Amino acid sequence: MNNAIEQVKKIVNQPVTKLPRQATMRVTEYKPGWFHQGTHKPDFDHVDVRSTQNTEFAKFEYVTSDLNHGVAFRGREVEFNPNTKYFYTDFTLPKKKLTEAEMIEINRLYRIIGECQRLMAH
């Protein structure tokens, strides 16, 4: 289970390319920070993280937050997913938009976590 959790963390916390913010960039700023407060534990046995991927950032060429002065990120490279937030390790940075293959792998790892939790409960 711990191995699966570490693999999920590695996938969901991949860095997004930081760009020096230029005066000519049209940057949308998110406040306060990137993410709302709180999180929930995913339903490891059933959730499909592909269905909850939020790519609203893609409608903007560049995005940043009030936590990231002087840098911007390409909106199309950023996502939020309430069903992976449980594993975010740094809430001061945006999260990389995951590929289909990465989300399928997370779903597989979630099933392992769910099965391990059921076994531990017995």
MARNU-301744 format. One record per residue (C-alpha): x, y, z. Coordinates in nm, 3 decimals. Example, Ala and Ser with C-alpha at 12.3 -4.5 7.8 and 13.67 -1.06 7.14 Angstrom:
<node px="1.230" py="-0.450" pz="0.780"/>
<node px="1.367" py="-0.106" pz="0.714"/>
END
This chain:
<node px="0.000" py="0.000" pz="0.000"/>
<node px="0.278" py="0.242" pz="0.089"/>
<node px="0.444" py="0.179" pz="-0.247"/>
<node px="0.120" py="0.254" pz="-0.431"/>
<node px="0.073" py="0.575" pz="-0.229"/>
<node px="0.428" py="0.689" pz="-0.309"/>
<node px="0.372" py="0.620" pz="-0.679"/>
<node px="0.051" py="0.825" pz="-0.676"/>
<node px="0.230" py="1.114" pz="-0.502"/>
<node px="0.508" py="1.102" pz="-0.760"/>
<node px="0.259" py="1.126" pz="-1.047"/>
<node px="0.030" py="1.397" pz="-0.907"/>
<node px="0.310" py="1.622" pz="-0.779"/>
<node px="0.506" py="1.653" pz="-1.101"/>
<node px="0.633" py="2.007" pz="-1.150"/>
<node px="0.477" py="2.246" pz="-1.397"/>
<node px="0.722" py="2.452" pz="-1.603"/>
<node px="0.783" py="2.790" pz="-1.436"/>
<node px="0.822" py="3.086" pz="-1.668"/>
<node px="0.961" py="3.425" pz="-1.566"/>
<node px="0.665" py="3.661" pz="-1.567"/>
<node px="0.697" py="3.926" pz="-1.838"/>
<node px="0.507" py="4.253" pz="-1.863"/>
<node px="0.380" py="4.147" pz="-2.208"/>
<node px="0.215" py="3.830" pz="-2.074"/>
<node px="-0.159" py="3.821" pz="-2.011"/>
<node px="-0.160" py="3.635" pz="-1.681"/>
<node px="-0.469" py="3.532" pz="-1.485"/>
<node px="-0.403" py="3.527" pz="-1.111"/>
<node px="-0.581" py="3.291" pz="-0.872"/>
<node px="-0.646" py="3.407" pz="-0.515"/>
<node px="-0.608" py="3.295" pz="-0.248"/>
<node px="-0.359" py="3.039" pz="-0.369"/>
<node px="-0.432" py="2.761" pz="-0.615"/>
<node px="-0.673" py="2.543" pz="-0.423"/>
<node px="-0.974" py="2.577" pz="-0.194"/>
<node px="-0.936" py="2.462" pz="0.164"/>
<node px="-1.000" py="2.105" pz="0.264"/>
<node px="-0.983" py="1.774" pz="0.086"/>
<node px="-1.159" py="1.441" pz="0.089"/>
<node px="-1.028" py="1.088" pz="0.085"/>
<node px="-1.099" py="0.937" pz="-0.258"/>
<node px="-1.316" py="0.629" pz="-0.291"/>
<node px="-1.018" py="0.417" pz="-0.388"/>
<node px="-1.236" py="0.125" pz="-0.497"/>
<node px="-1.456" py="0.314" pz="-0.742"/>
<node px="-1.334" py="0.660" pz="-0.843"/>
<node px="-1.215" py="0.728" pz="-1.197"/>
<node px="-0.987" py="1.031" pz="-1.175"/>
<node px="-1.037" py="1.092" pz="-1.548"/>
<node px="-1.395" py="1.197" pz="-1.478"/>
<node px="-1.296" py="1.462" pz="-1.221"/>
<node px="-1.000" py="1.623" pz="-1.398"/>
<node px="-1.057" py="2.001" pz="-1.406"/>
<node px="-0.867" py="2.183" pz="-1.680"/>
<node px="-1.029" py="2.525" pz="-1.639"/>
<node px="-0.682" py="2.680" pz="-1.639"/>
<node px="-0.646" py="2.596" pz="-2.009"/>
<node px="-0.880" py="2.880" pz="-2.105"/>
<node px="-0.601" py="3.120" pz="-2.008"/>
<node px="-0.265" py="3.141" pz="-2.183"/>
<node px="-0.079" py="3.202" pz="-1.857"/>
<node px="-0.181" py="3.154" pz="-1.495"/>
<node px="-0.030" py="3.221" pz="-1.156"/>
<node px="-0.142" py="3.266" pz="-0.798"/>
<node px="-0.077" py="3.518" pz="-0.527"/>
<node px="0.172" py="3.262" pz="-0.390"/>
<node px="0.394" py="3.267" pz="-0.698"/>
<node px="0.522" py="3.620" pz="-0.749"/>
<node px="0.734" py="3.675" pz="-1.057"/>
<node px="0.646" py="3.347" pz="-1.228"/>
<node px="0.372" py="3.222" pz="-1.457"/>
<node px="0.263" py="2.883" pz="-1.586"/>
<node px="0.104" py="2.787" pz="-1.918"/>
<node px="-0.264" py="2.736" pz="-1.846"/>
<node px="-0.286" py="2.433" pz="-2.073"/>
<node px="-0.025" py="2.254" pz="-1.857"/>
<node px="-0.218" py="2.294" pz="-1.530"/>
<node px="-0.505" py="2.099" pz="-1.377"/>
<node px="-0.693" py="2.048" pz="-1.054"/>
<node px="-0.848" py="1.718" pz="-0.953"/>
<node px="-1.042" py="1.681" pz="-0.628"/>
<node px="-0.975" py="1.307" pz="-0.636"/>
<node px="-0.596" py="1.347" pz="-0.642"/>
<node px="-0.576" py="1.649" pz="-0.407"/>
<node px="-0.554" py="1.409" pz="-0.111"/>
<node px="-0.197" py="1.336" pz="-0.230"/>
<node px="-0.080" py="1.691" pz="-0.308"/>
<node px="0.238" py="1.764" pz="-0.113"/>
<node px="0.291" py="2.133" pz="-0.199"/>
<node px="-0.017" py="2.353" pz="-0.210"/>
<node px="0.185" py="2.659" pz="-0.314"/>
<node px="0.236" py="2.531" pz="-0.669"/>
<node px="-0.005" py="2.431" pz="-0.945"/>
<node px="-0.038" py="2.068" pz="-1.048"/>
<node px="0.066" py="1.936" pz="-1.388"/>
<node px="-0.212" py="1.831" pz="-1.623"/>
<node px="-0.203" py="1.453" pz="-1.622"/>
<node px="-0.211" py="1.242" pz="-1.935"/>
<node px="-0.469" py="0.972" pz="-1.995"/>
<node px="-0.205" py="0.706" pz="-1.923"/>
<node px="-0.111" py="0.872" pz="-1.593"/>
<node px="-0.474" py="0.887" pz="-1.484"/>
<node px="-0.528" py="0.521" pz="-1.575"/>
<node px="-0.221" py="0.435" pz="-1.367"/>
<node px="-0.358" py="0.633" pz="-1.072"/>
<node px="-0.687" py="0.446" pz="-1.101"/>
<node px="-0.493" py="0.117" pz="-1.092"/>
<node px="-0.293" py="0.229" pz="-0.789"/>
<node px="-0.612" py="0.345" pz="-0.615"/>
<node px="-0.758" py="-0.006" pz="-0.651"/>
<node px="-0.445" py="-0.145" pz="-0.485"/>
<node px="-0.478" py="0.106" pz="-0.201"/>
<node px="-0.846" py="0.021" pz="-0.159"/>
<node px="-0.777" py="-0.352" pz="-0.149"/>
<node px="-0.497" py="-0.306" pz="0.106"/>
<node px="-0.724" py="-0.094" pz="0.325"/>
<node px="-0.993" py="-0.363" pz="0.318"/>
<node px="-0.740" py="-0.633" pz="0.410"/>
<node px="-0.606" py="-0.422" pz="0.697"/>
<node px="-0.959" py="-0.366" pz="0.828"/>
<node px="-1.013" py="-0.741" pz="0.868"/>
END
